[in-house]
Structure formats: C-alpha cells, structure tokens
Amino acid sequence: MNTLPPSTPDCIHRLSDEERKRLLAKVPSWAANEDIVCPTRLAWEQCSGEAAARHKADVVTRLLPPVKRGRMVDLTGGLGVDFSFLAPLFREAVYVERQAVLCDAARHNFPLQGLTHAEVVCGTAEDFLNRMPLADFIFLDPARRDKAGRKTVLIQDCTPDVEALLPRLLEKAPLVMVKLSPMLDIRHAVKSLQGHVHEVEVVETAGECKELLLVLRADGTVDEPKTTVVRGCPVLSFFASEERNAKVNFCEHPAPGDYLFEPCAALLKAGAFRLVAERFGLKKVAADSHLYIGMESLPSFPGRSFRIREVTGFDKAALRRLRQTTERANLTLRNFPGTTEALRKKLKLKDGGVTYLFATTLQDGKHVLLVTQKA
C-alpha cells in the first residue's frame, strides 16, 4: 500500500478498501482519487452523495448568474463533498468547520480536486458569521443530533440553529441554502423561517428521500414557497395552495386490467397527495390511501406502476385461492391496519417474486388486497 504524503496529519488515515468501495458508490469522483483521505467513518457516512451535491450546484447555477458568483461560504463544511461541487462556481470559496480534524482533511483534499482557491477556516458557524464579510451565497448543513446523540425533529434543535441565525444570514448574503434531514417536518421548518423560504426541494436518490433543501432569499418574504420533487431531475413543482385546491376523484372499484400507481418517496414527503391525481389524470384509491388508479400506462409518473391482476378480500376462501396461484409476493401496506410481518404470516406467502401485493383500504372503508405485477 502506498503511504500518505508527508504533509498529511497523523490523525487522518487513508481509506481502507471497504471504505473506498462504499465511497465509490456514494461519491465516485472522490473515491477515484487514491490520495483522498477521510478522518472518520462517520464523516463519509453522513456526507452528501454525489448526485445530491451536483443537484445543489445546479440550483445555484439556476438562481445566480455568473456575475453574481463572487464569494460563497459553507458554514458547516463537514467532509466537504457539497463544498467541492459548489466552490467551482465561485471566484472565492470559504469552508468553515468546527472540528480541526475535518479541517486538516479539507486542506489535504481540496487541492487534489483543483480547489486551489478554497479557504479553510476552523471555527464555529456562529462565530464566523459574526465577523465574515459580505458574500453572494451561504450554505449550511446543520447537525441533526442533540448533545446526547439523539436525532432531532425540529429545525430549532439542529446545530447551528438556522432560525436564530436567520437575520444575520440574510444580512450577509442574498441567497442562502439550508440542507435538512427528510425526517424534519417541511411545513414547520418553512414557518420557522418567517416567510424567507422561496423554494423547497425534496431530493430522492436511489429510491430514498435523502434530503430537503430550503432556498432562502433576502429580497422580501413570500406567502408560500414553491416545492419541487427531485428524482434524478425535477418531476413535479407546486405550491401548497395548488395541493389544497386540487380536484380528486376516487376509484370505488379497482378492477383487473387497471394500472396501479405508487408515488415515489420524495413525492410522499412533499405531500402532493391530491395534486398528483389531478396532474396525471388518476383516481385515488381513498383519501388516506396514497395509491392511484389509471386506465393506461404513464411512463413519466414519479414512482412505480403496476397492472392489477386481481382484487380480493381477506376471507379464507379468497386467501386459499391466492395461495394456489402465488407462492412468493412482495407485500406493501397502504392505509391498512396491522404490520407487514403479521399480514405476511396470515397470507402464508414467501417474500419476493414477480407478484406485488398491496393491502389497502378503499374509500368506502373496505379492506382489499390488490394483486399486481410491474407494468
């Protein structure tokens, strides 16, 4: 194995083969450079994936013309993945991180990535914000754990507290981007930031809702931000009022041959439950059953699509007939009592195969099992 360059601090280790393999899947452009170092396993486990980091750069490119990309500041640098994709857009780029070991890693890694203009500052976001000169863009990814290591659910409980810093953030830069956990409540976070959230981006990668991005502007407040579902590319943008006013019809009797549509994780997080039916011309299975029925295939639908093979109840005769034709099935519960494990035990079916079962509740309250295959 090659040794680390002499300038590398002793506390930083070269990635092991297993770490590099995982980093290759998450941030391939970083893992491709064998001289990249990482101080802790937690640092690369918690860093942004490359697709999500590139999306942040795309948002900034859309919102800031080149003439307004003079100086950026990342107040919560971490491992520096987001910074490494944002910094090339700006003439000056400042990375701020309170952990000295992460700063040492950043000073080593950034030149390897061509970020020769990057300035690394070891300190807290709060202290640096108080003394920093004006910038064109500020990025924050607050830590989402309390002092005991428990995950937080409110934006005020994150570190740094973006709500408390809001006036100073908007005094220092006209555009601020905050990365939040998808576990946080979008409406509560937007309300906390006093009308300065102009855009909300719900970002999905590899089938999982990975992060929320709040875009804040200093140039006035807005009544409601635009929410965009991002799944490889933006697939749906809407305002909360559009969701509230969306007209939706219900499918009283799903039937064999119908198409069943299951929204992606980011769409469910964004809360466009009614609007997706209106936009795609679909009927909801029920008000609280976020499954949709259509008569034709929709390749552009943001989620999975299936063809219904059978609609059955849960009486003994119906389940016996199902077991005669199906040995394995993938089981999903949507607005249905109990757990997946308990229902699978009752169905007596093995997991997997080409059949997809959706246990759900119709608008009239009837419990049904939709037997489907991928469309």
C-alpha positions as CSV (number, residue, x, y, z in Angstrom):
1,M,0.0,0.0,0.0
2,N,1.2,3.5,-0.8
3,T,2.0,5.7,2.1
4,L,0.3,9.0,2.7
5,P,2.1,12.2,1.6
6,P,4.4,13.6,4.4
7,S,2.2,16.7,4.7
8,T,-0.8,14.6,5.8
9,P,-1.6,14.9,9.5
10,D,-1.1,11.7,11.5
11,C,-4.7,11.7,12.7
12,I,-6.0,11.2,9.1
13,H,-6.0,7.8,7.6
14,R,-6.1,6.6,4.0
15,L,-9.4,4.9,3.2
16,S,-9.5,1.2,3.6
17,D,-10.6,-1.0,0.7
18,E,-14.0,-1.4,2.3
19,E,-14.4,2.4,2.9
20,R,-13.2,3.2,-0.6
21,K,-15.8,0.8,-2.0
22,R,-18.6,2.5,-0.1
23,L,-17.3,5.9,-1.0
24,L,-17.1,4.8,-4.6
25,A,-20.8,4.1,-4.6
26,K,-21.6,7.4,-2.8
27,V,-19.1,9.9,-4.2
28,P,-17.4,8.2,-7.2
29,S,-15.4,11.3,-8.3
30,W,-13.8,11.4,-4.8
31,A,-13.1,7.7,-4.5
32,A,-11.4,7.7,-7.9
33,N,-8.6,9.7,-6.4
34,E,-6.4,7.4,-4.3
35,D,-4.9,10.3,-2.3
36,I,-8.2,11.4,-0.9
37,V,-8.3,10.9,2.9
38,C,-11.1,10.8,5.5
39,P,-10.7,11.3,9.2
40,T,-13.6,9.3,10.5
41,R,-16.1,6.7,9.3
42,L,-18.9,8.9,10.5
43,A,-17.7,11.7,8.2
44,W,-18.1,9.8,5.0
45,E,-21.3,8.0,6.2
46,Q,-23.0,11.4,6.8
47,C,-21.7,13.3,3.8
48,S,-23.9,14.0,0.8
49,G,-24.0,11.7,-2.1
50,E,-22.6,12.9,-5.4
51,A,-25.9,13.2,-7.2
52,A,-27.4,15.3,-4.4
53,A,-24.3,17.5,-4.3
54,R,-24.4,18.1,-8.0
55,H,-28.1,19.0,-7.7
56,K,-27.2,21.7,-5.2
57,A,-24.7,23.1,-7.7
58,D,-27.4,23.0,-10.4
59,V,-29.8,25.0,-8.2
60,V,-27.2,27.7,-7.5
61,T,-26.3,27.9,-11.3
62,R,-30.0,28.4,-12.0
63,L,-30.5,31.1,-9.3
64,L,-27.3,33.0,-9.5
65,P,-25.9,34.3,-12.8
66,P,-22.1,34.1,-13.2
67,V,-21.6,37.9,-12.5
68,K,-23.2,37.3,-9.0
69,R,-21.0,34.4,-8.1
70,G,-18.1,36.2,-6.4
71,R,-17.9,34.6,-3.0
72,M,-19.5,31.7,-1.2
73,V,-19.3,30.4,2.3
74,D,-20.1,26.9,3.6
75,L,-20.6,27.4,7.3
76,T,-20.8,23.7,8.2
77,G,-18.1,22.1,6.0
78,G,-18.1,18.5,7.2
79,L,-16.2,16.2,4.9
80,G,-16.6,18.8,2.2
81,V,-18.5,17.0,-0.5
82,D,-21.1,19.6,-1.0
83,F,-18.5,22.3,-0.9
84,S,-16.4,20.6,-3.5
85,F,-19.2,20.8,-6.0
86,L,-20.4,24.3,-5.1
87,A,-17.0,26.0,-4.8
88,P,-16.0,25.8,-8.6
89,L,-19.0,28.1,-9.3
90,F,-17.4,30.9,-7.4
91,R,-14.3,33.0,-7.6
92,E,-13.8,32.8,-3.8
93,A,-14.9,29.9,-1.6
94,V,-14.7,29.6,2.2
95,Y,-15.1,26.3,4.1
96,V,-15.9,26.7,7.8
97,E,-15.8,23.7,10.1
98,R,-15.5,23.5,13.9
99,Q,-13.7,20.1,14.0
100,A,-10.0,20.5,13.5
101,V,-9.5,17.0,12.1
102,L,-12.1,17.7,9.3
103,C,-10.3,21.0,8.5
104,D,-7.0,19.1,8.2
105,A,-8.6,16.6,5.8
106,A,-10.1,19.5,3.8
107,R,-6.7,21.2,3.5
108,H,-5.3,18.0,2.1
109,N,-8.3,17.0,-0.2
110,F,-9.3,20.3,-1.8
111,P,-6.0,20.9,-3.8
112,L,-6.3,17.3,-5.1
113,Q,-9.7,18.3,-6.6
114,G,-8.4,21.5,-8.2
115,L,-9.9,23.8,-5.5
116,T,-6.8,25.9,-5.1
117,H,-9.0,28.9,-4.3
118,A,-10.6,27.3,-1.2
119,E,-10.0,28.9,2.1
120,V,-10.3,26.6,5.1
121,V,-11.4,28.1,8.5
122,C,-11.5,26.2,11.7
123,G,-14.3,27.6,13.9
124,T,-18.0,27.6,14.6
125,A,-20.6,28.9,12.1
126,E,-21.9,31.4,14.7
127,D,-18.5,33.0,15.3
128,F,-17.5,33.2,11.7
129,L,-20.9,34.6,10.6
130,N,-20.5,37.5,13.1
131,R,-17.2,38.6,11.5
132,M,-17.4,37.5,7.9
133,P,-17.6,40.0,5.1
134,L,-20.5,40.0,2.7
135,A,-20.9,37.0,0.4
136,D,-23.1,36.1,-2.6
137,F,-24.1,32.7,-1.3
138,I,-24.2,30.8,2.1
139,F,-24.6,27.1,2.5
140,L,-25.5,25.3,5.8
141,D,-26.0,21.6,6.6
142,P,-26.8,21.8,10.3
143,A,-26.0,18.8,12.5
144,R,-29.3,17.0,13.3
145,R,-28.4,15.4,16.6
146,D,-28.6,16.8,20.2
147,K,-25.9,16.6,22.8
148,A,-26.9,13.1,23.7
149,G,-26.6,11.9,20.1
150,R,-30.4,11.6,19.5
151,K,-31.8,12.7,16.2
152,T,-33.6,16.0,16.2
153,V,-37.0,16.6,14.6
154,L,-37.2,20.4,14.8
155,I,-35.1,22.9,12.9
156,Q,-34.5,24.8,16.1
157,D,-32.9,21.8,17.6
158,C,-30.3,21.5,14.9
159,T,-26.7,22.9,15.3
160,P,-26.3,25.7,14.3
161,D,-29.9,26.9,14.9
162,V,-30.8,28.4,11.5
163,E,-33.9,30.1,12.9
164,A,-31.8,32.0,15.4
165,L,-29.2,32.9,12.8
166,L,-31.7,33.9,10.1
167,P,-31.4,37.8,10.4
168,R,-27.6,37.6,10.3
169,L,-27.6,35.1,7.4
170,L,-29.8,37.3,5.3
171,E,-27.7,40.4,6.1
172,K,-24.6,38.6,4.9
173,A,-25.8,37.0,1.7
174,P,-28.8,37.5,-0.7
175,L,-29.1,33.7,-1.2
176,V,-28.9,31.0,1.5
177,M,-29.4,27.3,1.1
178,V,-30.1,25.0,4.0
179,K,-29.8,21.3,3.8
180,L,-32.1,19.4,6.2
181,S,-33.0,15.8,7.0
182,P,-36.0,14.4,5.3
183,M,-37.2,13.4,8.8
184,L,-37.9,17.1,9.5
185,D,-41.4,18.5,9.0
186,I,-41.4,20.7,5.9
187,R,-44.3,23.0,7.0
188,H,-42.9,23.5,10.4
189,A,-39.4,24.4,9.0
190,V,-40.8,26.8,6.5
191,K,-43.0,28.5,9.1
192,S,-40.0,28.8,11.4
193,L,-38.0,30.8,8.8
194,Q,-40.5,33.6,8.7
195,G,-41.5,33.7,5.1
196,H,-38.0,33.8,3.7
197,V,-38.1,30.3,2.1
198,H,-38.7,30.8,-1.6
199,E,-38.1,27.2,-2.7
200,V,-38.3,23.8,-1.1
201,E,-36.6,20.9,-2.9
202,V,-37.3,17.3,-1.8
203,V,-34.4,15.2,-3.2
204,E,-34.6,11.5,-3.8
205,T,-31.7,9.3,-4.7
206,A,-31.9,5.5,-5.4
207,G,-35.5,5.3,-4.2
208,E,-34.9,7.0,-0.9
209,C,-35.8,10.6,0.1
210,K,-32.3,11.8,1.1
211,E,-32.7,15.5,2.0
212,L,-34.7,18.6,2.0
213,L,-33.2,21.8,0.6
214,L,-34.6,25.2,1.7
215,V,-33.7,28.1,-0.5
216,L,-33.8,31.4,1.4
217,R,-33.7,34.9,-0.2
218,A,-33.1,38.2,1.4
219,D,-35.2,40.2,-1.1
220,G,-38.6,40.1,0.6
221,T,-40.9,37.5,2.0
222,V,-43.3,35.1,0.2
223,D,-46.7,33.7,1.3
224,E,-45.8,30.2,0.2
225,P,-42.7,28.7,-1.3
226,K,-42.6,26.5,-4.4
227,T,-42.0,22.8,-3.7
228,T,-40.1,20.7,-6.2
229,V,-39.8,16.9,-6.2
230,V,-36.4,15.9,-7.4
231,R,-35.9,12.4,-8.6
232,G,-32.9,12.4,-10.9
233,C,-34.5,15.5,-12.4
234,P,-37.3,17.7,-11.2
235,V,-40.6,15.8,-11.8
236,L,-43.2,17.9,-10.1
237,S,-43.3,21.5,-8.9
238,F,-46.2,23.0,-7.0
239,F,-47.4,25.5,-4.4
240,A,-49.2,24.4,-1.2
241,S,-52.4,26.1,-2.4
242,E,-52.4,24.0,-5.5
243,E,-52.4,20.9,-3.4
244,R,-55.2,22.2,-1.2
245,N,-57.4,23.2,-4.2
246,A,-56.7,20.1,-6.3
247,K,-59.8,18.2,-7.5
248,V,-59.6,14.5,-6.9
249,N,-61.9,11.6,-7.8
250,F,-61.9,8.2,-6.1
251,C,-61.9,4.8,-7.7
252,E,-64.7,2.9,-6.0
253,H,-63.9,-0.5,-7.6
254,P,-60.4,-1.1,-8.8
255,A,-60.5,-3.9,-11.3
256,P,-58.2,-6.4,-13.1
257,G,-56.5,-4.7,-16.0
258,D,-56.4,-1.3,-14.3
259,Y,-53.0,0.4,-13.7
260,L,-51.9,1.0,-10.1
261,F,-49.5,3.8,-9.4
262,E,-47.4,4.1,-6.2
263,P,-45.8,7.6,-5.6
264,C,-42.0,7.8,-5.0
265,A,-40.7,8.6,-1.6
266,A,-39.9,12.2,-2.4
267,L,-43.4,12.8,-3.7
268,L,-44.9,11.4,-0.5
269,K,-42.7,13.6,1.6
270,A,-43.6,16.7,-0.4
271,G,-47.3,16.0,0.4
272,A,-48.7,16.3,-3.2
273,F,-51.3,13.6,-2.5
274,R,-54.2,15.2,-4.3
275,L,-52.3,17.2,-6.9
276,V,-50.6,14.1,-8.4
277,A,-54.0,12.6,-9.2
278,E,-55.1,15.8,-10.9
279,R,-51.9,16.4,-12.8
280,F,-51.8,12.8,-14.1
281,G,-55.5,12.2,-14.6
282,L,-55.7,9.5,-12.0
283,K,-58.2,8.4,-9.3
284,K,-57.2,7.9,-5.7
285,V,-58.0,4.6,-4.1
286,A,-59.1,6.5,-1.0
287,A,-58.4,9.8,0.7
288,D,-55.8,8.4,3.0
289,S,-54.6,5.5,0.8
290,H,-51.9,7.2,-1.4
291,L,-52.3,4.8,-4.3
292,Y,-53.7,5.8,-7.6
293,I,-55.7,4.1,-10.4
294,G,-55.5,4.8,-14.1
295,M,-56.6,3.2,-17.4
296,E,-53.3,3.5,-19.2
297,S,-49.5,3.3,-18.7
298,L,-47.8,6.6,-17.6
299,P,-44.0,6.3,-18.1
300,S,-43.5,9.8,-16.7
301,F,-45.2,9.1,-13.4
302,P,-42.9,9.8,-10.4
303,G,-43.0,6.4,-8.8
304,R,-43.7,2.8,-9.6
305,S,-46.5,1.5,-11.8
306,F,-48.2,-1.9,-11.8
307,R,-51.0,-3.8,-13.6
308,I,-53.8,-5.2,-11.4
309,R,-54.2,-8.9,-11.9
310,E,-56.9,-9.5,-9.2
311,V,-58.7,-7.7,-6.4
312,T,-59.6,-9.9,-3.5
313,G,-60.7,-9.8,0.1
314,F,-59.3,-11.5,3.2
315,D,-61.7,-14.3,3.8
316,K,-60.3,-17.8,4.0
317,A,-61.6,-18.9,0.6
318,A,-60.1,-15.9,-1.2
319,L,-56.7,-16.4,0.5
320,R,-56.7,-20.1,-0.3
321,R,-57.3,-19.3,-4.0
322,L,-54.4,-16.8,-3.8
323,R,-52.0,-19.3,-2.4
324,Q,-52.9,-21.8,-5.1
325,T,-51.6,-19.4,-7.8
326,T,-48.9,-17.5,-5.9
327,E,-46.0,-18.9,-3.8
328,R,-44.0,-15.6,-3.4
329,A,-45.0,-12.0,-3.3
330,N,-43.7,-8.5,-2.4
331,L,-46.1,-7.1,0.2
332,T,-46.9,-3.4,0.8
333,L,-49.4,-1.9,3.3
334,R,-51.0,1.5,2.5
335,N,-53.6,2.8,4.9
336,F,-54.2,-0.7,6.3
337,P,-54.3,-1.9,9.9
338,G,-51.5,-4.1,11.4
339,T,-48.0,-4.8,10.2
340,T,-46.4,-6.2,7.1
341,E,-45.0,-9.1,9.2
342,A,-48.4,-10.0,10.7
343,L,-50.1,-9.9,7.3
344,R,-47.4,-12.0,5.6
345,K,-47.9,-14.6,8.3
346,K,-51.6,-14.6,7.6
347,L,-51.1,-14.9,3.9
348,K,-48.6,-17.7,4.2
349,L,-46.6,-16.4,1.2
350,K,-42.8,-16.2,0.9
351,D,-41.2,-12.8,0.2
352,G,-40.0,-11.9,-3.4
353,G,-41.0,-13.0,-6.8
354,V,-42.8,-11.1,-9.6
355,T,-46.1,-10.6,-7.8
356,Y,-46.7,-7.4,-5.8
357,L,-49.5,-7.3,-3.2
358,F,-51.0,-4.0,-1.9
359,A,-53.1,-4.3,1.2
360,T,-55.2,-1.1,1.4
361,T,-58.5,0.5,2.3
362,L,-61.0,1.7,-0.3
363,Q,-62.9,5.0,0.0
364,D,-65.9,3.1,1.4
365,G,-63.8,1.6,4.2
366,K,-63.5,-1.9,2.7
367,H,-60.1,-3.7,3.1
368,V,-58.8,-5.2,-0.1
369,L,-55.7,-6.9,-1.5
370,L,-54.6,-5.7,-4.9
371,V,-52.7,-8.4,-6.7
372,T,-50.4,-6.9,-9.3
373,Q,-47.3,-7.2,-11.4
374,K,-45.0,-4.4,-12.5
375,A,-46.2,-2.7,-15.6
